[in-house]
């Protein structure tokens, strides 16, 4: 089951990257175009939000049931986990980075639904929240070229 969850978690990362780029481009084009904010402008942010929420659920399942997370803390103790760069990355840095990104996506999407904001503010606030969340996501992924990296599709 852990391998299946890891595959889903890995596949979702690529979907999230694609949808994040779509949401950022859509918000940027609205910012520079001076146009009205419509439902079609909101849709990429909604998909970004949905995929991030789904990724959170899968990630929490891996954290609780997988080898990197609760089991690692129990086996090594928190002090040893913090001394080990790879263990610390998966137990703390990856988890906290992705939670921060998720919060930013929620803030960015929530701003698109506020009635009191001008259309330009909706585009601008969603753009910056989505862009910063995307940067945090890219920094928090265990890419294969990093010292602590995993393969492009872990478990395969």
C-alpha positions, 0 to 999 in steps of 0.5 A: 500500500505504501508503494501505491501511495508513493506512486500517487504522491509522485504523480500528483506532484507533476499534475500540481506543477502543470496546474500551478503554472496554468494558474500563475499564467492565468493570473499574470495575464489578467493582471497585465490585461486590465480585464474583468475577473470571471469564473474561467479565471478562477478555475485554474486556481480551483484545480490547483487548490483541489490537487494540493488538498488531495496531495495533503491527504496522500502525504499525511497517509504516507507520513503516518504509515510510510517509512519517512515520518512517524515511524522514523521518529519512533525508530531514531528519536527526534534528536537523531532525525534532526541530525540526519539531513535526509531524515530531517528533510522528509520529517520536517522540511518537506512537510512544513514547506508543503504545508506553507505552500498549501496555505498560500494556495488557499489564501490565493484562491480565497482572494478570488472569491472576495466580493470587495476586491477589485478585479485587478486585486484578485488577479494580483493577490492570486498571482503572488500567492500562487507564484510563491507557493509554486517556488516553495513547492519546487524547493520542497520536492526531493528532486533526483538531482538533490543529495537527498533526492529520489527518482523521478517516479519513486518506487518504480 
